[in-house]
Amino acid sequence: MNYVSTRCDSIKISASQAITKGISDEGGLFVPETIPSLSLNDIEKLSALDYVGRAKSVLSLFLTDFTKEEIDSCVEGAYATGSFSSKDVAPLVNLDDGINILELWRGPTCAFKDMALQILPRFMTVSAAKTAKGTKIIILVATSGDTGKAALEGFKDVENTGILVFYPNDGVSPMQKLQMCTQEGANVGVCAIEGNFDDAQNGVKNIFTSKQAAEKLAENNMAFSSANSINWGRLVPQIVYYISAYCDMFRSGKIALGDKVNFVVPTGNFGNILAAYYAKEMGVPVNKLICASNKNSVLTDFLTTGTYDRNRDFYTTISPSMDILISSNLERLLYSASSSEKVNEWMKSLKETGRYTVDADTFGYISSAFAAGFCDDDMTKATINKLFKEQNYLCDTHTAVGVKVYYDYREQTGDTTPTVIASTANPFKFSKAVLEAVQGDTGNLDEFAMVERLAEVTGKECPAPLANLRNKEVRFTSVCKKDIPSMEKVIFDMLGI
Ligand SMILES: *Cc1c(COP(=O)(O)O)cnc(C)c1O
C-alpha cells in the first residue's frame, strides 16, 4: 500500500518512508492511498483474539512493507511486555446508563498517547533501517502535555534516535510538567516555550519543513521526524483500539455483530477521533462519531457550520491537552472528503486569514459522519462529580468533557445507539481539578498532598508512575522564546551541531 500527501497526491511513498519522514516536504500529511476493508466476518475473527492479536492483524493491513516478523516484534514489544497495567491493554468498562468507557490510559505515562507512543519508536527503528540506514533520527515534539511525556518514555535510549520536546510553559498541569522535567535517558531533551500549544506546534512544523535546518542535520548524518499525530505511525495504532472496542462490545453481548455503535472522543488535535473515522471507513459499523471539545470550541463550530475560524480567544482550561485552536489532523479528514486541490486552498486560507469555509458537498459528507459539542470547566467538574457519586467511576477532566457532550447529544437527538466513550487520561494526572470536582475547595494543598487526598476521598489508587515522581530529580528547567530562531538554537545546542 502507498501513502500520498494531503497536499500533493502525486507523491507516493511506502509506509516506512511515511513514518521516517513524519510530514511531507510541502507541508502535507501522509494518508493511505486506499483504506483497507474489514468484513463482519473479519471482525468476528478479530473478536476471538486478544489485543496483541488484533493489533498484529490490523497493522499488517496498513504497514505492507513491514515483514510479519517485524510487525509481530513491534506489537509484542509495545503491548505484551507488561508496560500496560491491564492485560487487555485498552479495557472496555461497561457502566450503567448505557455508557461504555474505553480506558486508553493504562500505559506507563497514564494517558492515551502511550497506545501509540509505546509502538511508534519500534516502527521508527524498523522504518529507518529500511529507508535511511545509518541516519540518526531526531524526533521533535510539540506537546499540550501528554504527548511529550509519552514520546520521551517511548524513545528514551532507543538507539540512533534523539528526542526534544517543547511544551507551553503555562499550559500544562503540574503533574504533566513534573513528568517531563524528570525524564531519564541519555538521548532526551525538554524545553518550555513562552507561548501556547499552537505556538509550539507551529514552530516545530516550520522547523521540520525548513530546508536550511534539514541541510544542517544532513551534514551531520541526522534527519528530523515527528512523534506528533501528524506522523502516520502515531495514528495507525490508534485505529486498532476502536476496532478492538467494537469486538469487546460484541463479545460482552452489548451488541450483535453488525449493530452500530457511537464513538465519543474528547478532542484536541483531531488525531484520536480521526483514528475512529478510519475504523469506520474500514467497515466497523458506526452510527456517529461524536467530537467533544472544551471551551476552545473551534471544532464544534466547524463540524456544525462548515467554517473553521481560529480568530478567537484562546482559553486555558482544566482539560489542557485539548486547549488547541489549530487541529492539524482535520486536514486528513478534509482530504478524505474532497481533494488535494481543495485542501491546498483551505490550508492557504487558514494560514493567511485564520479561517476557511468548505464547500457544500464536503460539509454534507462530514456532517453525516460527525456530531459535535463542547462544555466548559464548571460542567466538566459537575460531570466528574455525577459519574463518581452515581456510578463510583472516577474519570479525568478530558474524559468528563466527552461524557458531558454525550449526555447533551443523547438528550438533543434521542439517539440511543450503544456508545463507547474514549477515556484519555487517568484522573490522578489532573488531581487538583478532579479533587475540586468531588469535594469542592482544595485549599492550599501541594500537588502530592492533593493526590493523597484524592485517593482518600475516592478510595481509588494513584498509579505508581505518578506517585513515584515525588522522589525524582528535576533534570530540565530551560525556557525559550516562541520564535523559530530561538527554538532552533535549543535544538542545535542539544544536538551539539
Ligand atoms: C492528547 C489528548 C487529547 C486530545 O487528543 P487529540 O488526538 O489531540 O484530539 C485528549 N485527552 C487527553 C488526555 C490527551 O492527552
The ligand as an SDF file (V2000), in Angstrom:
LIG
                    3D

 15 15  0  0  0  0  0  0  0  0999 V2000
   -3.9410   14.4860   23.5190 C   0  0  0  0  0  0  0  0  0  0  0  0
   -5.1160   14.3520   24.3970 C   0  0  0  0  0  0  0  0  0  0  0  0
   -6.4140   14.5990   23.9270 C   0  0  0  0  0  0  0  0  0  0  0  0
   -6.6800   15.0810   22.5220 C   0  0  0  0  0  0  0  0  0  0  0  0
   -6.4030   14.1050   21.5510 O   0  0  0  0  0  0  0  0  0  0  0  0
   -6.2230   14.5230   20.0160 P   0  0  0  0  0  0  0  0  0  0  0  0
   -5.7700   13.2920   19.3290 O   0  0  0  0  0  0  0  0  0  0  0  0
   -5.1770   15.6070   20.0110 O   0  0  0  0  0  0  0  0  0  0  0  0
   -7.5380   15.0250   19.5510 O   0  0  0  0  0  0  0  0  0  0  0  0
   -7.4750   14.3850   24.7880 C   0  0  0  0  0  0  0  0  0  0  0  0
   -7.2630   13.9940   26.0690 N   0  0  0  0  0  0  0  0  0  0  0  0
   -6.0290   13.7730   26.5610 C   0  0  0  0  0  0  0  0  0  0  0  0
   -5.8760   13.3620   27.9890 C   0  0  0  0  0  0  0  0  0  0  0  0
   -4.9190   13.9300   25.7430 C   0  0  0  0  0  0  0  0  0  0  0  0
   -3.6910   13.6940   26.2440 O   0  0  0  0  0  0  0  0  0  0  0  0
  1  2  1  0
  2  3  1  0
  2 14  2  0
  3  4  1  0
  3 10  2  0
  4  5  1  0
  5  6  1  0
  6  7  2  0
  6  8  1  0
  6  9  1  0
 10 11  1  0
 11 12  2  0
 12 13  1  0
 12 14  1  0
 14 15  1  0
M  END
$$$$
